[in-house]
Amino acid sequence: MARQTPRFGAHLSVAGGLHLAFDAARQARCDALQIFVKNQRQWSAPSLSPDAVRAFREHPEAARITPVIAHASYLLNLASADRGGRAKSLAALTDELQRCEALGLAGLVLHPGSAADSDMSSAIRRIAAALNDVLAAVPDGRCAILLETTAGQGSAVGWRFEHLADILAGVEAGDRVGVCLDTCHLFAAGYDFRSADDYASMITELDRQVGIQRVRCIHVNDSVKPLASRVDRHAHIGEGEIGLAGFRHFVNDSRWAGLPMILETPKGEDDKGRDYDAVNLSRLRRLIRRTQASDA
């Protein structure tokens, strides 16, 4: 009996209709999928029509390509000390979570926010309070909000595991909030996982601070920039500073079996005319086969 592996997928476009992402996912040979549920560069968007929801939930590939995760708008900043900006972020996140519930999505990935001119502790308290408000506005929801690890650019919150631990400690409905690891962001933030020992040390720290059970999604991206650069620049799998070895540790860790591992690597085609998402997914899957065969 083959052991269970991660559910590999990619962030794909919903241009022309949310349900069309399933067709693109099938072509790229995805097991899982990540999408935006509204324009990520705008604060508001038209409501989802019943027909759009039905087309998504009843798509022929919906049962096979699972789970489906959403990524929240990049405009949101729950850490903001500005009342106006905070109110807009709260309203927009509540709307996105409601859309995810309507579509039956498993998770909504969220960048925690930026402390800007305030101190980190105050920013973390504001994020936790905001999450409590959003979850209270969408009671009995099944879609989890997943706090993403960040690269640490500027005054971003979430580039240390302890930031996420402190946010989670302040959330009342803790079972509705989890974590999304991003390999590029972890590496840029200073977590080295290229050797087996370094990977083990990082996971031990993650478990101590956050808890392994909190991790519900992993973004798999190589890094253009070196370790601890605190610069967020994604590269194709095996073509950046992380290299294939770091991904081998992730994809063969039985603790991540069944979890969505989502590509956010550059789009386009390689020099052989192959879709980059399909190429990157193939590279990740080959790491599993190679390790099973020879433990190399």
DRENVEX-808910 format. One record per residue: x, y, z of N, C-alpha, C, CB in turn; residue in one letter. Coordinates in steps of 0.1 Angstrom, whole numbers, padded with zeros to 4 digits, always signed. Glycine has a CB too. Example, Ala and Ser with C-alpha at 12.3 -4.5 7.8 and 13.67 -1.06 7.14 Angstrom:
BEGIN
+0132-0057+0078+0123-0045+0078+0132-0033+0078+0113-0045+0090a/+0128-0022+0071+0137-0011+0071+0129+0000+0079+0141-0006+0057s/
***
This chain:
BEGIN
+0009-0012+0000+0000+0000+0000+0009+0012+0000-0010+0000+0012m/+0007+0021-0010+0015+0033-0011+0012+0043+0001+0012+0040-0024a/+0023+0049+0006+0020+0058+0017+0014+0071+0012+0034+0061+0024r/+0007+0078+0020+0000+0090+0016+0010+0101+0015-0011+0094+0027q/+0008+0109+0004+0017+0120+0001+0010+0133+0002+0024+0119-0012t/+0017+0145+0001+0010+0158+0001+0001+0159-0011+0020+0169+0001p/-0008+0168-0011-0017+0171-0022-0011+0183-0029-0032+0175-0017r/-0004+0181-0041+0003+0191-0048-0006+0199-0056+0014+0185-0056f/-0005+0213-0056-0013+0221-0065-0006+0234-0067-0026+0224-0058g/-0014+0244-0073-0008+0257-0076-0019+0268-0075-0003+0257-0091a/-0014+0280-0073-0024+0291-0073-0026+0294-0088-0017+0304-0066h/-0039+0294-0092-0043+0295-0106-0054+0306-0108-0049+0282-0111l/-0054+0311-0120-0063+0322-0123-0078+0318-0123-0059+0328-0137s/-0086+0328-0120-0101+0326-0121-0107+0335-0131-0107+0328-0107v/-0098+0339-0140-0103+0348-0151-0114+0341-0159-0092+0353-0160a/-0125+0348-0161-0136+0342-0169-0146+0334-0160-0131+0333-0179g/-0143+0332-0148-0152+0324-0139-0144+0316-0129-0161+0316-0147g/-0148+0316-0116-0141+0308-0106-0140+0294-0110-0148+0309-0093l/-0150+0288-0116-0150+0273-0119-0139+0270-0129-0163+0269-0123h/-0135+0279-0137-0125+0276-0148-0112+0273-0142-0124+0288-0157l/-0109+0277-0130-0096+0273-0123-0095+0258-0122-0095+0279-0109a/-0106+0251-0121-0105+0236-0121-0100+0230-0134-0119+0230-0118f/-0104+0236-0145-0099+0231-0158-0084+0233-0159-0106+0239-0170d/-0079+0245-0155-0065+0248-0155-0057+0239-0146-0062+0263-0151a/-0063+0236-0134-0057+0227-0124-0056+0213-0130-0065+0226-0111a/-0066+0208-0138-0065+0195-0144-0054+0194-0154-0079+0191-0150r/-0053+0205-0162-0042+0205-0172-0028+0205-0166-0044+0217-0181q/-0027+0211-0155-0014+0211-0148-0011+0199-0139-0012+0224-0140a/-0021+0190-0139-0020+0178-0130-0020+0181-0116-0008+0170-0135r/-0028+0191-0111-0029+0194-0097-0038+0185-0089-0034+0209-0096c/-0034+0182-0077-0043+0175-0067-0051+0185-0060-0034+0166-0058d/-0045+0197-0057-0052+0207-0049-0051+0220-0057-0045+0208-0035a/-0057+0231-0051-0058+0243-0058-0059+0255-0049-0071+0243-0067l/-0053+0266-0053-0055+0279-0046-0059+0290-0056-0041+0283-0039q/-0069+0298-0051-0074+0309-0060-0076+0321-0052-0088+0304-0066i/-0079+0332-0059-0085+0344-0053-0100+0343-0054-0079+0357-0059f/-0108+0347-0044-0122+0347-0046-0128+0361-0050-0129+0343-0032v/-0119+0371-0051-0123+0384-0056-0110+0390-0061-0130+0393-0046k/-0111+0401-0068-0099+0409-0073-0091+0413-0061-0103+0421-0081n/-0078+0407-0060-0070+0409-0049-0064+0424-0048-0058+0400-0049q/-0066+0432-0058-0061+0445-0058-0072+0456-0056-0054+0448-0071r/-0084+0451-0053-0095+0460-0050-0102+0457-0037-0106+0459-0061q/-0107+0467-0030-0113+0465-0017-0126+0458-0018-0114+0479-0010w/-0134+0461-0028-0147+0455-0029-0149+0449-0043-0158+0466-0027s/-0160+0440-0044-0163+0433-0056-0177+0430-0056-0154+0421-0058a/-0183+0427-0068-0197+0423-0068-0199+0410-0060-0202+0421-0083p/-0211+0408-0055-0214+0396-0048-0213+0384-0057-0228+0397-0041s/-0210+0372-0051-0210+0360-0059-0225+0357-0063-0204+0349-0051l/-0227+0354-0075-0241+0350-0079-0243+0335-0076-0243+0353-0095s/-0256+0332-0074-0259+0317-0072-0254+0308-0083-0274+0316-0070p/-0254+0313-0095-0250+0305-0106-0234+0303-0106-0253+0312-0120d/-0227+0314-0101-0212+0312-0100-0209+0302-0089-0206+0326-0097a/-0216+0303-0078-0214+0293-0067-0217+0279-0072-0222+0297-0055v/-0228+0278-0078-0232+0264-0083-0222+0259-0093-0246+0265-0089r/-0218+0267-0102-0208+0262-0113-0195+0258-0106-0205+0273-0123a/-0191+0265-0096-0179+0261-0089-0181+0248-0081-0175+0272-0079f/-0191+0247-0073-0193+0236-0064-0197+0223-0071-0204+0239-0053r/-0203+0225-0083-0207+0213-0091-0198+0210-0102-0221+0215-0095e/-0187+0216-0103-0177+0214-0114-0173+0199-0114-0165+0223-0114h/-0172+0193-0125-0168+0178-0126-0155+0175-0119-0167+0174-0140p/-0146+0185-0118-0133+0182-0112-0133+0185-0097-0122+0190-0119e/-0144+0191-0092-0143+0196-0078-0141+0185-0067-0157+0203-0075a/-0146+0173-0070-0144+0162-0060-0130+0157-0061-0154+0151-0063a/-0123+0158-0072-0110+0152-0073-0099+0162-0069-0107+0148-0087r/-0101+0175-0073-0091+0185-0070-0095+0191-0057-0090+0196-0081i/-0088+0186-0046-0092+0190-0033-0080+0189-0023-0104+0182-0028t/-0079+0197-0013-0087+0208-0010-0085+0220-0019-0086+0212+0004p/-0095+0230-0019-0093+0243-0025-0091+0253-0014-0105+0246-0034v/-0080+0261-0016-0077+0271-0006-0078+0285-0014-0062+0269-0001i/-0082+0295-0006-0082+0309-0012-0070+0317-0006-0095+0316-0009a/-0066+0327-0013-0056+0336-0007-0063+0350-0006-0043+0337-0016h/-0062+0356+0006-0068+0369+0008-0061+0380+0000-0069+0372+0023a/-0068+0391-0001-0063+0403-0008-0050+0408-0001-0073+0414-0008s/-0041+0413-0009-0028+0418-0004-0030+0432+0002-0018+0419-0015y/-0042+0438+0000-0045+0451+0006-0047+0451+0021-0057+0457-0001l/-0051+0439+0026-0055+0438+0040-0044+0440+0050-0062+0425+0043l/-0046+0448+0060-0036+0449+0071-0043+0450+0084-0028+0462+0068n/-0045+0438+0090-0052+0438+0103-0043+0444+0115-0055+0423+0107l/-0031+0446+0112-0022+0452+0122-0022+0468+0122-0008+0448+0120a/-0029+0473+0113-0029+0488+0112-0035+0495+0124-0038+0492+0099s/-0028+0506+0128-0033+0514+0139-0042+0525+0134-0021+0520+0146a/-0043+0526+0121-0053+0536+0116-0067+0531+0116-0048+0540+0101d/-0076+0538+0122-0090+0532+0124-0097+0530+0110-0098+0541+0132r/-0095+0539+0101-0101+0538+0088-0096+0526+0080-0099+0551+0080g/-0083+0525+0080-0077+0514+0073-0080+0500+0079-0062+0515+0073g/-0081+0500+0093-0084+0488+0100-0098+0484+0097-0082+0490+0115r/-0107+0494+0097-0122+0491+0094-0123+0485+0080-0130+0503+0095a/-0116+0491+0070-0117+0485+0056-0111+0471+0056-0109+0494+0047k/-0101+0468+0063-0095+0455+0063-0104+0445+0069-0082+0455+0070s/-0111+0449+0080-0120+0440+0087-0132+0437+0078-0125+0446+0100l/-0137+0447+0071-0149+0445+0062-0145+0436+0051-0155+0458+0057a/-0133+0438+0045-0129+0431+0033-0126+0416+0037-0117+0437+0027a/-0120+0414+0048-0117+0400+0052-0130+0393+0055-0107+0400+0064l/-0139+0399+0062-0152+0393+0065-0159+0389+0052-0161+0402+0073t/-0159+0398+0042-0165+0395+0029-0158+0383+0023-0164+0407+0020d/-0145+0382+0023-0138+0371+0017-0140+0358+0024-0122+0374+0017e/-0141+0358+0037-0144+0346+0044-0158+0341+0041-0143+0349+0060l/-0168+0350+0040-0181+0347+0036-0182+0340+0022-0191+0359+0037q/-0174+0346+0013-0173+0340-0001-0167+0326+0000-0164+0349-0010r/-0157+0324+0008-0151+0311+0010-0161+0301+0015-0138+0311+0019c/-0169+0305+0025-0179+0296+0031-0189+0293+0020-0186+0303+0043e/-0193+0302+0012-0203+0299+0001-0198+0289-0009-0207+0312-0006a/-0185+0290-0012-0179+0281-0021-0174+0268-0015-0167+0288-0028l/-0175+0267-0002-0171+0254+0004-0156+0252+0005-0177+0243-0003g/-0148+0263+0006-0134+0262+0006-0128+0258+0020-0127+0275+0002l/-0117+0252+0020-0111+0247+0032-0103+0257+0040-0101+0235+0029a/-0098+0267+0034-0090+0277+0041-0088+0290+0033-0076+0271+0044g/-0085+0300+0040-0083+0314+0035-0069+0318+0040-0094+0324+0038l/-0059+0319+0032-0046+0323+0036-0045+0338+0037-0035+0317+0025v/-0039+0342+0048-0038+0357+0051-0025+0361+0055-0049+0360+0062l/-0019+0371+0049-0007+0377+0055-0011+0385+0067+0000+0387+0044h/-0005+0382+0079-0009+0388+0091-0010+0403+0091+0000+0384+0102p/-0001+0410+0085-0002+0425+0084+0012+0431+0087-0011+0430+0095g/+0012+0444+0087+0024+0452+0089+0023+0461+0101+0027+0461+0076s/+0033+0461+0109+0032+0470+0121+0034+0484+0118+0043+0466+0131a/+0039+0488+0107+0042+0502+0102+0050+0509+0113+0028+0509+0100a/+0044+0520+0118+0051+0528+0128+0049+0524+0143+0047+0542+0127d/+0041+0513+0145+0039+0509+0159+0048+0497+0162+0024+0504+0160s/+0048+0494+0175+0057+0483+0179+0050+0469+0176+0060+0484+0194d/+0058+0459+0176+0054+0446+0171+0043+0440+0181+0065+0436+0170m/+0045+0442+0194+0035+0436+0203+0021+0442+0202+0040+0439+0218s/+0021+0455+0199+0008+0462+0197+0002+0457+0184+0009+0477+0197s/+0010+0456+0174+0005+0451+0161-0001+0437+0162+0016+0451+0150a/+0006+0428+0170+0001+0414+0172-0012+0414+0179+0011+0406+0180i/-0014+0423+0189-0026+0424+0197-0038+0428+0187-0025+0433+0209r/-0035+0438+0179-0045+0443+0169-0049+0432+0160-0040+0455+0162r/-0040+0424+0155-0043+0413+0146-0052+0403+0153-0030+0406+0141i/-0049+0399+0165-0057+0389+0172-0071+0394+0174-0050+0385+0185a/-0072+0407+0178-0085+0413+0181-0093+0414+0168-0083+0427+0186a/-0087+0417+0157-0093+0417+0144-0099+0404+0140-0084+0423+0133a/-0090+0393+0142-0095+0380+0138-0107+0376+0147-0083+0370+0140l/-0107+0380+0159-0119+0377+0168-0131+0383+0162-0116+0381+0182n/-0130+0396+0158-0141+0403+0152-0146+0396+0139-0138+0418+0149d/-0137+0393+0131-0141+0386+0118-0148+0373+0120-0129+0384+0109v/-0142+0365+0129-0148+0352+0132-0161+0353+0138-0138+0343+0140l/-0163+0363+0147-0176+0365+0153-0187+0369+0143-0175+0376+0164a/-0182+0376+0132-0191+0381+0122-0195+0370+0112-0185+0392+0114a/-0188+0359+0112-0191+0347+0104-0191+0335+0113-0180+0345+0092v/-0202+0334+0121-0202+0323+0131-0204+0309+0125-0213+0326+0141p/-0199+0299+0132-0201+0285+0128-0195+0282+0114-0216+0282+0128d/-0185+0290+0110-0179+0288+0097-0170+0275+0097-0170+0300+0093g/-0168+0270+0085-0160+0258+0083-0147+0261+0076-0167+0247+0076r/-0146+0272+0071-0133+0276+0064-0124+0283+0074-0136+0286+0052c/-0112+0277+0075-0102+0283+0084-0094+0294+0079-0092+0271+0089a/-0091+0304+0087-0082+0315+0083-0068+0310+0086-0085+0328+0091i/-0059+0310+0076-0045+0305+0077-0035+0316+0077-0043+0294+0066l/-0029+0319+0088-0019+0329+0089-0006+0325+0082-0016+0333+0104l/-0001+0332+0072+0010+0328+0064+0023+0334+0070+0009+0333+0050e/+0033+0325+0071+0046+0330+0075+0051+0340+0064+0057+0318+0076t/+0058+0351+0069+0062+0361+0059+0077+0362+0059+0057+0375+0064t/+0082+0369+0049+0097+0370+0047+0104+0380+0056+0100+0373+0032a/+0096+0389+0062+0102+0398+0071+0106+0411+0065+0114+0393+0078g/+0100+0414+0053+0103+0427+0046+0097+0438+0054+0097+0427+0032q/+0104+0449+0056+0099+0461+0063+0095+0458+0077+0087+0467+0055g/+0082+0461+0080+0077+0459+0094+0067+0448+0094+0071+0472+0099s/+0068+0438+0084+0058+0427+0084+0058+0419+0096+0061+0418+0072a/+0046+0415+0100+0044+0406+0112+0044+0392+0106+0031+0410+0120v/+0049+0382+0113+0048+0368+0110+0060+0362+0104+0038+0367+0100g/+0072+0369+0105+0084+0363+0100+0092+0354+0110+0093+0373+0094w/+0087+0355+0123+0092+0346+0133+0080+0338+0138+0098+0354+0145r/+0083+0325+0142+0072+0316+0147+0066+0322+0159+0078+0303+0150f/+0073+0329+0167+0067+0334+0179+0057+0345+0177+0078+0340+0188e/+0058+0352+0165+0048+0362+0161+0034+0354+0160+0051+0369+0148h/+0035+0343+0152+0023+0336+0149+0017+0330+0162+0025+0325+0139l/+0026+0325+0171+0022+0319+0184+0015+0329+0192+0034+0314+0192a/+0020+0342+0193+0013+0352+0200+0000+0356+0195+0022+0364+0201d/-0001+0356+0181-0015+0359+0175-0025+0349+0179-0013+0361+0160i/-0020+0336+0177-0029+0325+0179-0034+0324+0194-0023+0312+0176l/-0025+0328+0203-0028+0328+0217-0040+0338+0220-0016+0331+0226a/-0041+0349+0212-0051+0359+0214-0064+0356+0207-0046+0372+0210g/-0065+0345+0199-0077+0342+0192-0086+0333+0200-0074+0336+0178v/-0099+0337+0201-0108+0329+0210-0112+0316+0203-0120+0338+0213e/-0116+0317+0190-0120+0305+0183-0108+0299+0177-0131+0308+0173a/-0099+0293+0185-0086+0289+0180-0087+0278+0170-0078+0284+0191g/-0098+0270+0170-0099+0259+0160-0102+0264+0146-0110+0249+0164d/-0105+0277+0145-0109+0282+0132-0097+0290+0126-0121+0292+0133r/-0085+0290+0132-0074+0297+0127-0062+0287+0127-0070+0309+0136v/-0055+0287+0116-0043+0278+0114-0032+0286+0108-0046+0266+0106g/-0022+0278+0103-0010+0284+0098-0007+0279+0084+0002+0282+0107v/-0002+0287+0075+0003+0284+0062+0018+0287+0061-0005+0291+0050c/+0026+0276+0060+0041+0279+0058+0043+0282+0044+0049+0266+0063l/+0053+0291+0042+0058+0294+0028+0073+0292+0028+0054+0309+0024d/+0078+0283+0020+0092+0279+0020+0101+0290+0017+0094+0267+0011t/+0097+0298+0007+0105+0310+0003+0106+0320+0015+0100+0317-0009c/+0094+0323+0021+0094+0332+0032+0102+0327+0044+0079+0335+0036h/+0100+0314+0047+0108+0309+0058+0123+0311+0056+0105+0294+0060l/+0128+0307+0044+0142+0308+0041+0146+0323+0041+0144+0303+0027f/+0139+0332+0036+0142+0346+0036+0142+0352+0050+0132+0354+0027a/+0134+0346+0059+0133+0351+0072+0145+0346+0081+0120+0347+0079a/+0152+0336+0076+0164+0331+0083+0163+0317+0088+0166+0339+0095g/+0152+0310+0084+0151+0296+0088+0157+0287+0077+0136+0292+0090y/+0168+0281+0080+0175+0272+0070+0170+0258+0072+0191+0273+0072d/+0166+0252+0061+0161+0238+0062+0167+0229+0050+0146+0238+0061f/+0179+0233+0045+0185+0226+0034+0191+0213+0038+0195+0235+0027r/+0196+0212+0050+0201+0199+0055+0191+0192+0063+0215+0201+0062s/+0192+0179+0065+0183+0172+0073+0183+0177+0088+0186+0157+0073a/+0195+0180+0093+0195+0185+0107+0189+0198+0108+0210+0186+0111d/+0191+0207+0099+0185+0221+0100+0170+0220+0098+0191+0230+0089d/+0166+0211+0089+0151+0210+0087+0145+0205+0101+0148+0200+0076y/+0151+0195+0107+0146+0189+0119+0146+0200+0130+0155+0177+0124a/+0156+0208+0131+0156+0219+0141+0145+0229+0138+0170+0226+0141s/+0143+0233+0126+0132+0242+0123+0119+0237+0127+0133+0246+0108m/+0116+0224+0123+0103+0218+0126+0101+0217+0141+0102+0204+0120i/+0112+0214+0149+0111+0213+0163+0107+0227+0169+0124+0209+0169t/+0113+0237+0163+0110+0251+0168+0096+0254+0164+0120+0261+0162e/+0092+0251+0152+0078+0253+0148+0068+0246+0158+0075+0248+0134l/+0071+0234+0161+0062+0226+0169+0061+0232+0183+0066+0212+0170d/+0073+0237+0188+0073+0243+0202+0066+0256+0202+0088+0245+0206r/+0067+0264+0192+0061+0277+0192+0046+0277+0188+0069+0287+0183q/+0043+0270+0177+0030+0271+0171+0022+0258+0173+0032+0274+0156v/+0029+0247+0171+0022+0234+0171+0021+0228+0157+0008+0235+0177g/+0026+0216+0154+0025+0210+0141+0011+0209+0136+0031+0196+0141i/+0002+0207+0145-0012+0205+0141-0019+0217+0136-0020+0200+0153q/-0013+0229+0138-0018+0241+0133-0015+0243+0118-0012+0253+0141r/-0005+0236+0113-0002+0238+0099-0012+0231+0090+0013+0233+0096v/-0018+0238+0081-0029+0232+0073-0026+0234+0058-0042+0238+0076r/-0016+0242+0055-0012+0244+0041+0003+0248+0040-0021+0255+0034c/+0009+0245+0029+0023+0249+0027+0025+0254+0013+0033+0237+0029i/+0030+0266+0012+0033+0272-0001+0048+0267-0005+0032+0287-0001h/+0049+0261-0016+0063+0256-0020+0068+0265-0031+0062+0241-0024v/+0078+0273-0027+0084+0282-0036+0099+0283-0033+0078+0296-0035n/+0108+0282-0043+0122+0284-0041+0124+0299-0039+0130+0279-0053d/+0136+0303-0036+0139+0317-0033+0150+0323-0042+0143+0319-0018s/+0147+0334-0048+0157+0341-0056+0169+0346-0047+0151+0353-0064v/+0165+0351-0035+0174+0358-0026+0180+0348-0016+0168+0369-0019k/+0192+0351-0010+0198+0341-0001+0191+0341+0013+0213+0345+0001p/+0196+0331+0021+0191+0329+0034+0192+0342+0042+0199+0318+0041l/+0181+0345+0050+0180+0356+0059+0180+0370+0052+0191+0356+0069a/+0177+0370+0039+0177+0383+0031+0165+0391+0035+0177+0380+0016s/+0155+0385+0040+0142+0392+0043+0136+0399+0031+0144+0402+0055r/+0138+0392+0019+0133+0397+0007+0125+0386+0001+0144+0402-0003v/+0112+0389-0003+0103+0379-0008+0104+0379-0024+0089+0382-0004d/+0111+0369-0029+0112+0368-0044+0112+0353-0047+0125+0374-0049r/+0101+0348-0053+0099+0334-0055+0107+0329-0068+0084+0331-0057h/+0112+0317-0068+0119+0311-0079+0113+0297-0081+0134+0310-0077a/+0115+0292-0093+0111+0278-0096+0117+0268-0087+0113+0275-0111h/+0111+0257-0085+0116+0246-0076+0129+0241-0081+0106+0235-0075i/+0139+0242-0072+0153+0238-0075+0161+0247-0083+0152+0225-0083g/+0156+0259-0086+0164+0269-0093+0168+0281-0085+0155+0273-0105e/+0165+0281-0072+0168+0292-0064+0178+0288-0053+0156+0298-0057g/+0179+0296-0043+0189+0294-0032+0186+0283-0023+0190+0307-0024e/+0173+0278-0023+0169+0267-0014+0174+0254-0021+0154+0266-0012i/+0172+0252-0034+0176+0240-0040+0167+0228-0037+0190+0236-0037g/+0169+0217-0045+0160+0206-0044+0161+0199-0030+0163+0196-0054l/+0172+0199-0023+0173+0192-0011+0163+0197+0000+0188+0193-0005a/+0162+0210+0001+0152+0215+0010+0138+0211+0008+0153+0230+0010g/+0134+0210-0005+0120+0205-0008+0119+0190-0005+0117+0208-0022f/+0130+0183-0007+0129+0168-0004+0125+0166+0010+0143+0162-0007r/+0130+0174+0019+0127+0172+0033+0112+0174+0035+0135+0181+0042h/+0106+0185+0029+0092+0188+0031+0083+0177+0025+0089+0201+0025f/+0085+0173+0013+0076+0164+0006+0076+0150+0011+0079+0164-0009v/+0087+0146+0018+0088+0133+0024+0085+0132+0039+0101+0127+0021n/+0081+0143+0045+0078+0144+0059+0064+0139+0061+0079+0158+0065d/+0062+0127+0067+0049+0121+0068+0039+0130+0076+0050+0108+0075s/+0044+0140+0084+0035+0149+0091+0027+0158+0081+0043+0157+0101r/+0032+0159+0069+0025+0168+0059+0016+0159+0050+0035+0176+0052w/+0015+0146+0052+0008+0138+0043-0007+0143+0042+0008+0123+0048a/-0012+0144+0030-0026+0149+0028-0027+0164+0028-0034+0143+0038g/-0017+0171+0032-0018+0186+0032-0016+0192+0018-0008+0192+0042l/-0023+0203+0015-0021+0209+0002-0007+0216+0003-0032+0220-0001p/+0001+0213-0008+0014+0220-0010+0012+0228-0023+0026+0210-0011m/+0011+0241-0022+0007+0250-0033+0019+0258-0039-0004+0259-0028i/+0020+0257-0052+0030+0265-0059+0026+0279-0060+0033+0259-0073l/+0035+0289-0058+0032+0303-0062+0045+0308-0070+0030+0312-0049e/+0049+0299-0078+0061+0302-0086+0057+0310-0099+0069+0289-0090t/+0067+0316-0106+0064+0324-0118+0057+0316-0128+0077+0330-0124p/+0047+0322-0135+0040+0316-0146+0047+0316-0159+0026+0322-0147k/+0042+0309-0169+0048+0309-0182+0052+0295-0186+0059+0318-0182g/+0061+0295-0196+0066+0282-0202+0081+0282-0201+0060+0280-0216e/+0086+0269-0200+0101+0268-0200+0106+0268-0215+0105+0255-0193d/+0119+0266-0217+0124+0267-0230+0120+0256-0239+0139+0268-0229d/+0113+0246-0234+0108+0235-0241+0093+0236-0244+0111+0221-0234k/+0087+0248-0240+0073+0250-0242+0064+0243-0232+0070+0246-0255g/+0070+0239-0221+0062+0232-0211+0057+0242-0200+0070+0221-0204r/+0044+0241-0196+0039+0249-0186+0047+0248-0173+0024+0246-0183d/+0051+0260-0167+0059+0259-0155+0053+0253-0143+0064+0274-0152y/+0040+0255-0141+0033+0248-0130+0035+0233-0131+0019+0252-0129d/+0032+0228-0143+0034+0213-0145+0048+0209-0143+0029+0209-0159a/+0058+0217-0147+0072+0213-0146+0075+0213-0131+0081+0224-0153v/+0071+0223-0123+0074+0224-0109+0068+0213-0101+0070+0237-0104n/+0055+0210-0105+0048+0199-0098+0055+0186-0100+0033+0198-0102l/+0060+0184-0113+0067+0171-0116+0080+0170-0108+0070+0171-0131s/+0087+0181-0106+0099+0181-0099+0096+0177-0084+0106+0195-0099r/+0086+0182-0078+0082+0179-0065+0079+0164-0063+0071+0187-0059l/+0071+0159-0073+0067+0145-0072+0079+0136-0074+0056+0142-0083r/+0088+0139-0083+0100+0131-0085+0109+0130-0072+0108+0137-0097r/+0109+0140-0064+0116+0140-0052+0111+0129-0043+0115+0153-0044l/+0098+0127-0043+0092+0116-0035+0096+0102-0040+0077+0117-0034i/+0095+0100-0053+0098+0087-0059+0113+0084-0057+0095+0087-0074r/+0122+0094-0058+0136+0091-0057+0139+0087-0043+0144+0104-0061r/+0133+0094-0033+0136+0091-0019+0131+0078-0015+0130+0102-0010t/+0119+0074-0020+0114+0061-0017+0122+0050-0023+0099+0060-0022q/+0128+0052-0035+0136+0042-0041+0149+0040-0035+0137+0045-0056a/+0156+0051-0032+0170+0050-0028+0174+0058-0015+0179+0054-0039s/+0164+0065-0009+0167+0073+0002+0179+0083-0001+0170+0065+0014d/+0179+0087-0014+0190+0096-0017+0187+0111-0014+0193+0095-0032a/
***
